[in-house]
C-alpha cells in the first residue's frame, strides 16, 4: 500500500473514530451539513477543493512576484517546500508525483523574472536522486535542493530556517517562501511567506 493510501486510511480512520465518539455520546448526526460530515470534509478535502484553495494563495503570490521581481537589482530567490506544495504528494501516488500546477506556474514565473528557485524539504538526503528526478520530470527548473541531512535530529522548522539563513548568507534575498505547513514558514529569512492549506496537519 502506498503511503498516500495509508495516509488516506489514517484520515478515514480518524474521521470514523470521531463519528463513533459522537455516536457514543448520543449526538451523532449524519444528515448532510451536519457537524459530523463537516469533520470528514475538512479532514480529506476533494482534489478540486484543494487546488482551488492553493490557487487562492498562489494568485496573489504571483501578483506580488510580478511586482517585487520587477524591481531591478539584487539576487532574488524563491523558496518552495516540496510535499503538498510543489508536488501533489497526498493526492497522487506513483513513482513520479505530478506538480501542483499553480505552484509550478509560480516557480516558472519566478525563474522568468530572474529569481533563483530553491527547494527546501524535510525529505531525507537519501531521497535526493529520486526527488531531483521527479522535480525535473514534472517541469521544475531550480537552482538548489536542500533535504534533511543524515544524522540530524533538529526539528523540521529549525533545519528549514537554517537552510534559509544559508541562502541569505550566500547573497540571495528570499522574496517569497511558499509552504503548506507553518514549519516551512516560521523562523524568518523571507520577505513574504505564503501558506498553502494543510487542513490541520492532514497534508504534510
Ligand atoms: Mg509540505
Boltz pocket constraint, residues with backbone or C-beta under 6 A from the ligand:
constraints:
  - pocket:
      binder: B
      contacts: [[A, 81], [A, 82], [A, 83], [A, 84], [A, 85], [A, 179], [A, 180], [A, 181], [A, 203], [A, 204]]
      max_distance: 6.0
